[in-house]
Every structure is written in C-alpha cells, then in structure tokens.
Amino acid sequence: MITVQTTIQASPDKIWNLWTLPEHITKWCFASDDWYAPKAENDLREGGKFSTTMAAKDGSMSFDFGGIYSAVENQKLIEYVMDDGRKVIIVFEGQGENVVITESFDPESTHPEEMQQLGWQAILNNFKKYVENN
C-alpha cells in the first residue's frame, strides 16, 4: 500500500464533516488548481456508495472516483473498496489540538507509484488548506 499523511489543527468533528459532506467534498477533492470536483455523492455507512466527479477546468478530461464503504467509525476510520477493486484505509487520529489523517491505498498499475503518492498527497494537502480556511 501507498501511504500519505497530514496533520491539521482543527476539531475532529469539523474535520469529519468537511471530509464527508458532499457540499464540502466538492470544494477540496482535487489535486491542483486547474481541476475541480463538480459533483459528489456520499452514503457514509458500511455498504454505502460514494462518487466524486473530478474534472479539468478546461474541459479536457474528467472521471468519477467512487467505491463502496467496508467500514466506517465516526471520526476515527473509513475503509472502502474503489470501483476498480483497490482498497483504501483512512485513519483519523486525534493528538491534542490536532488530527492526524493517514490514508493508505492499493496502487494501480498504470502510473508510477511515486506519481500516485504525489497525487493523493496533493489532494490531502488541498483538504488541509480547505479546513484551515473555513
């Protein structure tokens, strides 16, 4: 698995809501400023489905990122299987005034693992920026 991580100074409740509510997911779930997330759906429960559309702002490309939740523990853990069968584990760990988010995922075979790690880290960094600005 590939792992990315960030530490955010905010309450676990705030972080959980901004991570899981569709109206917030569309504000941060992209890796760079030339992309955006025009649509997000999220049924946050074991067996529930989620889908986020990620698109280039110039209209040249878009794709849906989705899957099915296999485990959800409020403000602590999210596990899911992506539509292509790869597994993802996200741990939210409170540490004093901070929350450490650790996201581990199975790599795909098309792109180099380093590129995948950089992309997922960029999205996580974008989330951190969104939390800190709201």
C-alpha positions in Angstrom: 0.0 0.0 0.0 1.0 3.6 -0.6 0.5 6.0 2.4 0.0 9.7 2.6 -0.5 11.8 5.7 -1.2 15.3 7.1 -1.7 16.9 10.5 -4.5 19.5 10.8 -5.2 21.8 13.7 -9.0 21.6 14.0 -11.6 19.6 15.9 -12.3 16.0 14.9 -15.9 17.0 14.4 -15.0 19.8 11.9 -12.6 17.6 10.1 -15.1 14.7 9.8 -17.8 17.0 8.5 -15.6 18.7 5.9 -14.2 15.3 4.8 -17.6 13.5 4.4 -20.3 16.0 3.5 -20.8 16.3 -0.3 -21.1 20.1 -0.2 -17.6 20.2 1.2 -16.1 17.4 -0.8 -16.7 19.4 -4.0 -14.6 22.3 -2.5 -11.3 20.3 -1.9 -11.3 16.9 -3.7 -8.8 17.6 -6.5 -5.0 17.7 -6.7 -4.4 21.1 -8.4 -6.0 24.4 -9.1 -6.6 23.6 -12.7 -9.0 20.8 -11.6 -12.3 20.9 -9.6 -14.9 18.5 -8.3 -18.3 19.5 -9.8 -20.3 16.7 -8.2 -20.1 14.5 -5.1 -22.4 11.9 -3.6 -21.8 10.2 -0.3 -23.7 7.5 1.6 -21.4 7.2 4.6 -22.2 3.8 6.1 -20.9 0.3 5.7 -22.2 -0.9 2.3 -22.9 2.7 1.3 -21.6 4.1 -2.0 -19.8 7.3 -2.8 -18.8 9.0 -6.0 -16.9 12.2 -6.8 -16.5 13.6 -10.2 -13.1 15.2 -10.8 -12.7 17.3 -13.9 -10.1 19.6 -15.6 -11.3 23.2 -15.6 -10.5 23.5 -19.3 -13.0 20.6 -20.0 -10.3 18.3 -21.5 -10.8 15.5 -19.0 -13.0 14.2 -16.2 -13.6 11.0 -14.3 -15.6 9.6 -11.5 -13.8 8.4 -8.4 -16.1 6.0 -6.4 -16.5 2.9 -4.3 -18.3 1.1 -1.5 -17.6 1.6 2.2 -16.5 -1.6 4.0 -16.0 0.1 7.5 -17.0 3.4 9.0 -16.2 4.5 12.6 -17.3 8.1 13.3 -14.4 10.5 13.4 -11.9 7.6 13.5 -11.8 5.3 10.4 -13.1 5.0 6.9 -12.3 1.9 4.7 -13.6 1.4 1.2 -13.1 -0.6 -1.9 -12.8 1.5 -5.1 -14.8 0.7 -8.2 -11.7 -0.9 -9.6 -11.3 -3.3 -6.6 -8.4 -1.4 -4.8 -8.7 -0.9 -1.1 -8.3 2.3 0.9 -7.9 2.8 4.6 -8.2 6.3 6.2 -7.4 6.8 9.9 -8.3 10.0 11.8 -6.2 10.2 15.0 -6.7 13.0 17.5 -3.5 14.2 19.0 -4.2 17.1 21.4 -5.4 20.1 19.4 -4.6 18.3 16.1 -5.9 15.5 14.0 -3.5 13.3 12.0 -5.1 11.9 8.8 -3.3 8.8 7.4 -4.6 7.5 4.1 -3.3 4.2 2.7 -4.3 2.8 -0.7 -3.5 0.0 -3.1 -1.7 1.4 -6.1 -3.0 0.9 -9.6 -0.7 -0.5 -12.3 -0.9 2.3 -15.0 1.1 5.1 -13.3 4.3 5.0 -11.3 3.7 4.6 -7.5 5.6 7.9 -6.8 3.2 9.8 -9.1 0.2 8.2 -7.4 1.6 9.1 -4.0 2.2 12.7 -5.1 -1.3 13.0 -6.4 -3.0 11.6 -3.4 -0.8 13.8 -1.1 -1.8 16.8 -3.2 -5.5 16.1 -2.6 -4.8 15.6 1.1 -2.9 18.9 1.2 -5.8 20.6 -0.5 -8.1 19.2 2.2 -5.9 20.6 4.9 -5.9 24.0 3.2 -9.7 23.9 2.9 -10.1 23.1 6.6 -7.7 25.8 7.7 -9.5 28.4 5.6 -13.0 27.5 6.9 
